[in-house]
Amino acid sequence: MPSPTRARFLIPLLALLLVSGAATARAQQSPPPTQSTPAQSQPVRPAPAYNLPPAILAKAITLTRLRAILAFGGTAWTILVLLLVLAGRWPVALRDWAERITPGKWLQGLLFLPPAIVFLTVVSLPFDIYSQHIERAYGLSVQSWPSWTLDQLKALGLSIVIGTLLLQVLFRVIRVSPRKWWLWFWLCTLPILVFAVFISPIWIDPIFNHFSPLQKSNPALTAQLEQLAQHAGLDIPPQRMFLMKASEKVTGENAYVTGIGATTRIVVWDNTIRKLPPDEILFVVGHEMGHYVLRHIYKGLAFTALVLVVLLWLAYVCVGWLIRRTQPSWQIRSMDDWAALAVLLLVFTVFGFLASPITNSFSRWEEHQADVFGQEAIHGLVPDPQVTAQKAFVALGSDYLEAPNPNPLIEFWLYSHPSISERAKFAAHYDPWLPGRHPRYFRK
């Protein structure tokens, strides 16, 4: 049973979600026509850049509300479970078991960390299962449950291997430098972040999806993308353009540019080719090229590093304070105690949740820049960049069931991209080639 403090946090949060969801639904419903005023006296409102038919709109509103509840509820659930686990002294029991088997710290970590990672996966499993159920129910996922389960097991295996190694390093650094561990561990993570971006396209992505040469199945599109890449100032040959068979799992469209240096590549989902005309595919890929040309990968790494060092310092301050304050009840000896991992995760969960608006605001800023770049990149390659970009956003929003007018608080806290309404509206009105205007990223 949650403590009064947690109850005061959860009840207003759920109330806020329900009330805001109802308000969003009311705001997005079309009001009945007023018959008391002559039609000719009513002001003519321009059609919105993005809208949905009533039946699809109702589904989008409900889905937006469910996603918000899952996001906030999942965080609250994780915090609650970690508090209950600490109160029940389960981490201490696991630590004592590892210490009874071996005195070596490294071997203790091999005994303690994998079960802890498995437990954390099991804790989030109900929300993961329900999220997949919703995606299937709303037609966004076509992945079978056996295939989904296999992906979860693959992800768990990677988490155990990578997580165990990283946490072994973390606790080793804590033992060596109890006061500066947060700084030294942060420095250790920097090359790991860069290396992960470099190897992900080669070793990680193929574990979960099937890739094939785009030139083999879509030579005409490959030639257009090569022209677009040259126009954007990128050197990505056809040999590094791939088709991803996303239709085995999802129904939405996407494309992305990933990797660093020799691993840089363009990936287009097969759904994108099947659902969008070539002009709109060029805009979607142009947006993704914008991330690369504008060095969003490096800016994102730098921003992630900045957020991480702040979170690690906060963890150093708060975890030490919590251990000293709760030592009689939680029985965690010190920061280098394996059982302190639960306290670390608790602090990271809380501060990570509170940092969500900051990280998502940064992401939305990058996404808007990429939108501008993509629309400018297709100028001269498609007949009407404005119409092309707007239609692409309408197609993406419709297929992903994005509500036209999301609740501002939910958008502020959870959205990593600007709302589809904002993006479509901007695209419809952005024309930097008009007299007196200037493009941001290309010469006029």
N, C-alpha and C positions, 0 to 999 in steps of 0.2 A: 504494500500500500504506500503511495507516495506521501512524502512528508508534507506539512502545511505549506512550506515554501515552494515546493515543486507544484503543488496543487494550485497555488495562487498564480504560478506561471502558466500552467497548462490550460486552466479554465478560460482566462481571458484570451489566450491564443486561439483556442478552438472557436470561441465565440466570435472573435474577430474574423476568422476564416469563413464561418457560416454567414455572418452578417454581410461581409464584403462580397462574398459569392452571390448572395441574394441581390445585393445592390447592383453588382455587375450585370446579373441576368436582367434585372429590371431596366437598367440603362441601355442594354443592347436590344431589347425588344422593340419592334416597330410600333409606335403609338397608333391608335385608330385615327382615321382621317376626321378632321373637324368639319362639320357641315354647316355651321352657323356663319362661316366667313366665306365670301365668294372666292372661288379659286384664283381669279385673276388678281386679287389683292394680296395673296400670300407671296412672300419672297421666294424666289427660285433658288434652291440650295444646290450647289454643285454635287454631283455624284461622288461618293467616297472612293478613294483610290483602291480600297480593299474592303470587300464585304462578302457575306456568305448568305446563301439561301436560308430561309427560316429553319428548315429541318436540320441542315448541317450546322447552323449557328447554335441551335440548342445543344447539339452534341459537343461542339467546341467549348461552349461555356461550362458544361458539366465536366468535361475532360480537364479544362484549365483548373477548375476547383479541386478535382481529385489529385492532380499533380501537386498543387500547393499543399494539400493536406498530407500527402505522402512525404513531401520534402520537409515540412515543419515537424510532422509527426514522427518521421524517421529519426530526426535529430533528437527530439525529446525522448523517444524510446531508447536510443543508444545511451543517453545520459542517465536515464533511470536504471537501465540494466547495469551499467558500470557502477553506479552507487550501490545497488543491491549486491553486486558481486563483491565489492570492497567491504560492505557491511557483513557479508557472510564469510569473509576471509578466504575465499576460493583461491585468489592469487597466492596467498601465503601457504595454503595447503599444497599447491602445485610447486612452489619454491622449495618447501621442506622436503617434498618427495624427490626433487632433482638433487638437492644437497645430500640426501641420504644415499643416493646411488653413486655419486662421484664428487670429490672435492674440487675438481677442475672447473673453473668458471666457464671456459669455452664449451666443455661438454654439458655443463648445467644448462647453458643457453640452448644447446641442441635438443635438450629434453624439455625445456620450459617453453620456448618460443613457438614451435609448430603447433602444439595443442592450443596455445593462446590465440594464434592466428585462425585456426579452425573454429574456435569458439566465437570469435568476432564475426566470422562469416555466417555462422549459424544464427547469431543474434540478428543480423540484418536480413536473413533469408525470408521471413514472413513478408516484409515490405518489398523485397525483390520479386517474390512470387506474385504478390498482388499487383505490382507494377506491370509485370509481364502479362498477367491476366487482363488488365485494363487495355494494354496495347493490342492484345489479340481481340478483345471484345469490340474495340473501336476500329478495327481493321488496319491498324498501323503496323502490326506484326503478323507474319504468317509462319513464324518459326514454330516447329513442333516442340512439345515439352521434352522429349528425349534429346533433341538437338540443343535446346536451351540448357538443359541440365549438363550436357557435355561441355558447353561453353563455360558454365559456372565452375565445373571441375577443373577445366584448363586454367581459368583465372585463379582458382584457389591454389593450384600447383605453382603457378608463377608467384603468387603472393607468399607462399611458404618459402620458396627458394630465395627470392629477392628480399622479402621482409626479414627472414632469419638472418641473412648476411648483414643487412643494414642495421638491424637492432643489435647484433653482436658487436658491430663497430661502435654503435652509440654507447652501449654500456661499458665497453672497453675505454672509450674516451672519458666517460663519467668517472670511472675508477682512477684513471691517470690524472685527470684535472677536474676535481670536484667543483671548482669555482668558475672555470672558463670552458667547461665542456660544451656549452651551447654555441660558443664561437668556433671552437675547433671542429665540432661535428658539422656545423654549417659550411665551413671551408671544405670539408670532405664531400659534402653533397654537391658542390658546384660542378666538378668534373663528371659526376654521376648523372646530373641532369642533362648536360650536353651529350654525353655518351648515349643516354636513353633516347634522345631525339634522333641521334645518328643511326642507331641500330634498329629502332622500332619498325621502320618500313621493311627491313630485310628479315628480321627474326621474329618480331612479335605479331605484326599484322597478319602474316600468312597462317598463323596458328588458328585464327578465328574466321578468316574469309579466304575465298578462292580468287586469285588474280590471274589474268591472261593478257598478252600483248594487245593493246587497243588497235594497233595497225593491222593486225590479222583479221579482226572482226569488223572494224569500222575505218577503212583507209581514208574515206572522204573526210570524216570528222577529225582524224589524226592530222591531215593536211591543214585543216582550218585551225586546229589548236596550235600547230607549229607556227602558222602565220600570226596567231594571236600572241604566242610567246615571244616571237621576234619583235612584234609591235610593242610589247611590254618591256623589252630589254632583257629577256631571259633566254638562256641557252639550254633548252630542254629538248633533246632530240627525240624522235619517235620511239627509240628503243627504251626510253624511260617514261612512256605513257602507257597506262594500264587500265584495263576494264575490271571492275570488281563485281562479282556476282552477288549483289545485295538482295536480289529478288528471292533468294532462298530463305531470307529471314525477315525482311521489312518491305513495306510498300512505298516508302518515301523516296525522294530524289536527293542526291548530294554529289559533290565532287570535292577534291581537295588536292593541295600541293603540299608535299611533306618531305622530310629529310633535310640533310645538310650536306653541301658539297656534292660528292660523287653519288650520294644516295637520294638527291633531290629528284622527285618524280611527280607526275600528274596522274591522279586516279579519278576515274569517272565511274559512277555506279551504273549498272545496266538499267535500273529503273529510270534514271535520268535520260538516257538515250531513248528509252521506249516511250516516255511520257512527254518530254519537252521537244519542241522544234529546235533545229540547229542554232538559230540566233539566240535563243534563251539559254541553251547549253553554253554558248560562248560567254554570255554574261556571267553565268554561275561560275565557270572556270576562271573568267577574268577577275571576279571577286576574290577567288582563292589565290590567284597569282598576285593580287594586291597585297595579301598577307606576306607573301615572300619578298616581293620587290620593296615594300615598305619596312622590311626587316622586323616584322612582327614576331617572328620566331625568337630573335635575339632580344627584342624588347620584352617579350613575354617571359623569357628566361630570366632577364634582369629583374623584372617585376616579381616573379615567383621567388627569386633569391631574396629580394628585399622583404617580402611578406614572411618568408620562412625564417629569416634571422630575427624578426620581431617576435614571431610565434615561439621560437626556441628560447629567446630571452624571457618572454612571459612564462614559459613553461619552467625555466630555471627558478624564477622568483616564486611562482605559485605552487609548484609541486613541492619544493622544499618547505614552504609554509604549511601546506596541507599535511605533509608527512609528520612534521613536528606537532601539529595541532591534533592529529587523529591517531598518533602512535599507540595509545592505550587500546583503542577500539579496532583499528585496522591492522595493527601489529606489523607495519612496514618499517624496517630498521633505518633505511637511508635511501638516498637517491640511486645508489648503485645496487640496491636490492632488486632482484628480478621481479618481485611483486610490485615494485613501483611503476612497472609498465602500465598497469591499469590506471594509476593516477595520471601518468603522462597522457594516456589516451583520453581520459576525462577532460583534462585541461585543453588539449588540442581540439577536442570536439566542440567545447564551449566557445573558445576563441576563434576557431575556424568558422563556426556559425555566425558569430558576431562580425567577422571580417568579410562575410559573403557580399554585402553591399559594395564594399570597396573593390574586391576582386572582380565582381560582375560589372561594376561601373567601368573599370579599366577595359574589360573585354568588350563591352558595348562601344566604347570609344574606338577600339581597334576595328570592330566590325563595321562601324559607320565609315571609317576611312577606306576600308576595303570595298564597301558599296560604291563610294565615289570613284575609286580607282577602276573598278569593274565597268562602270558605266562609261567612263572616259576611254577605257581600253578598247571597247567595241565600237567607238566612234570611227566611222569610215569603213567598218567591216560589216555592219548591218544597216538596213535602211533607216531605222528610227531607234536610237539607243534608249530614249525615254520610254516609248511604248514597250520595247523589248524587256527592259528592266522591270517595269511595272507588271507586265504579264507574268514574268518569271516569279515575282514575289506573290502574286495572286495564286499561281499554280502551287507554289511551295506551301503557302499558308493554308490553302484548301486541302491539300493532301495530308498535311501534318495536323489539321484541325486546330489551327491557331485562332483564338478568339480575337475579333477585330479591336475590342476595347478592353484590354486586361486591367484588372485593378491596379492602380498606381503603386500601392505598397508591395504587392506581389511582384510586379515588374521590377521595382527598385531592388528588391531583396533577392529574387531568384533568377531573373532573366540575364543570360550571358550575351544575348543579342537584343538590339532594339526590337520593339514589337513590329510585326509585319505591317500593321497599319502605318506606322511612322516611316518604315522603309519604302513602302509602295508610294506613299504621298511624296516623299522626298524625290524618288525616282521620277515620278510624273512631272515634277516641276523643275528638275535640275537640268539646265541646258547652258553650260558655260561657253558655248560657241556663239551665243547671241552677241550682237554689238555691245561693247562696253563691259563684257564679262570675260573671265579668263579661267581656263581649266586649272585644277590644283596640281596635277601630276604630269600632264602632257603639254607639249607646246601647241599653240593654237594653229 
